[in-house]
């Protein structure tokens, strides 16, 4: 199967859509986490903010590259660049999943603890932030898998 035949691989309109979704969901996750003024009290939330801070520029940069590749109808075929993108996607995917899981578990712990550690409105923002992180991970993993499919053609 040729590289041009794989939907979602780097340089296609499907990849552009996936990257744009990653950028939007990671920005939303960061936004909702930042609305809670006390997120820095919890390491898991700080980790989520840090990872989303990495995911936004990575996804946005690759969305620009994908958009340019689609406009000029010239997919990326350099082995070194593709390998960097594949490794970067996999590493970031794992980091996003870890951050989403840790933030979701801390929110669940805060909501179900006997003492009231976080008001309902703030905890609901943290929940939305964790949900957006999971959506970011889902799209990031899809991009990773599509690009991994390219690896044998390198």
N, C-alpha and C positions, 0 to 999 in steps of 0.2 A: 504494500500500500504506500503510495507516495505521500510526502509530507502535506501536499496541498489537499489531500483527500481526508485528512483527519480534522473533523470539526472541533474547535476549541483549542487547537494547537496555536503556538505563537504566530502572530501575523494574520490571524483570521478574524472575521467579524464576530464569531462566537467567542473567541478569546477576548476581544475588546469588550463584549457585553459582560463576560465573567469578571474581568478586571474592574470595570466600572461598578459592578455590583459589590465587589470586594471593597472598593474605595468608599462607596456610599455606606455600607453596613459597618465598616470599621470606624468611619467618621461618626456615625450615629452612636456606636458603642462608646466611643471616647466622649462624645457630647453628653450622653445620659450619665455616664460615670462622673463627669466633671460637674454636673448639676448638684450632686451630693457633696456638700462642702467638707465632709469628714471622710472621704474615701481614702485619704492618705494614712488614716489610722490602721488600715488593714493591708497587710503585705500582698494578699491575693489581688486586691483592687489596684494597688500600685503596679503590680506585675501586668495586669490587664491593660492599664494605661500605657505602660512602656511598650508592650507588644503591639497595641493598636497604633502607637506612635511610630513603630517600625513598619507596620502593614500599610498604612496610608501612603507614604511616599513610594514604597515598593510597587503597590498595585497601581497607583496613579501614573508612575513612570512607565510601567509596562502597558497601561492602557493607552498612553500617548504613542508608544512604539507600535502597538497593535493598530491603532487608528491610522498612523502614518503608513504602515505597511499595507493596510487595506486601501487607502486612498491612492497610493502609487502602484498598487497591485504587485508588490515585490516582497514575498515572505522572507523572513530571516533564515538563511541557510548556513551560516558560519557555525561550525561545530563548537568552538570555544564559547561563543555567546549563548548558544542553546544549552550547553552544559551548565553554565553559570545560572541561567534562568531555572533549569530543572532542579539543581541543588538548592538554590535560593527558595524556590517554591516549596520544596519538601521541608526544609528547615523551618521556614516561616509557618507552614501548615501545622507542624508539630507544636511550635510555640503558641500558636493561636488556640489550638485545642487544649493545651495545658492551661492557658490563661482563662479560657471560657469555663472549663471544668472547675478550676479552683475558685473563680469568682462566683459561679453558681452554687458551689457547696458552701461557701461562706455566707452568701445571702440566705440560703436555706437554714443554716445554723442560726443566723441572726433572727430570722422570722420565727423559728420554732423553739427558741430558748425561753426559759421561764421569765427572765428579766427582759425588759424592753430596751434593747441596745440601739435600736434604730427605729425612728418613726415610720409609719406605714408608707407615707409618700416617698420618703428617701429610699426605703427598701424596695419599693416598686420600681424606682428609677434604676437601682442596681440590678434588679431582675431583668428589666428591659435591656440594659447594657450587656448583661450576660447572654441574653437571647440574641442580640445583634452580633455578639462575638461568635456564637455558634453558627449563625448564618454566614458570617465572614469565613469561618472555617470550612463550612460546606462548599462554598464557591472556590475557596483556595485549594481544597483537596481535589475538586473537579479539575481545576487548572493543572494541578500537579499530575493527576492521572493522565490527562490528555497529553501533556508534555512528556511524561514518562513513556508514553506510547511511541514517541518519536525517537527514543534512545536507541533502539536497534538500527534505525536508519542512519545514525551518525557513523 
